[in-house]
Amino acid sequence: MSDDPLQRPHVWQPGTSSPPLLLLHGTGGDEHDLLVLRQHLAPDAPVLSPRGTVSEHGMARFFRRHEEGVFDEDDLRLRADELATFLTAAEQKYDVPAGSWLAVGFSNGANMASALLLRHPESLAGAVLLAAMVPFAADEPEDQALAGKRVLIVNGTTDPMATADQTTRLTAQLRRHAADVDVLSFPGGHTIDPRQLPRIKEFVDTTAGRQR
């Protein structure tokens, strides 16, 4: 990567409301994929949408994996550190309050958001995790690192990757660090279910109320 973190491909859309949204795409997506979510969740919010810097057979991802469902956790830690540095640079360039981002990630992007929360809790105010799995296999000791952070996990009940077990384990992992975690399940697979968007917007609006 360049010495300038902001050389990473990304889209910035200014806005006037809070919280600012950090959009993290899934495998094979790019920085434009999730921009449509802004109009559904927070039309007036600032939006930062970076591209994953890892290529898997030509598909952009935020971190490497050994095979489907098996993460390269060393690379995940490295990429989470890089993303935290990118966010700090973006906050300075775009005049965003430090650590005020609400991450909205899908699949690979959701897993990166979870890793960022666990590794750099100061970087995010919270997260919406769509089709999310457990980022790190080992559970660390309980602490209060995520106290005050709100997380919404939105997983389909027939998702073959983000299974019910994954949802339960991820919820427990985040709560071990004192995150305020809600789970929204829907009948469906590894996808973003548009029927859930009004309920996700309620979560975003509540998070915005806490930042005012």
Buried (B, 14 or more C-beta within 10 A) or exposed (E): EEEEBBEBBBBBBEBEBBBBBBBBBBBBBBBEBBBEBBEEBBEEBBBBBBBBBBEBEEBBBBBBBEEEEEBBBEBBBBBBBBBBBBBBBBBEEBEBEEBBBBBBBBBBBBBBBBBBBBBBBEBBBBBBBBBBBBBBEEEEEEEEBBEEBBBBBBBBEEBEBBBEEBBEBBBEBBBBBBBBBBBBBBEBBBBBBEEBBEEBBEBBEEBBEEBE
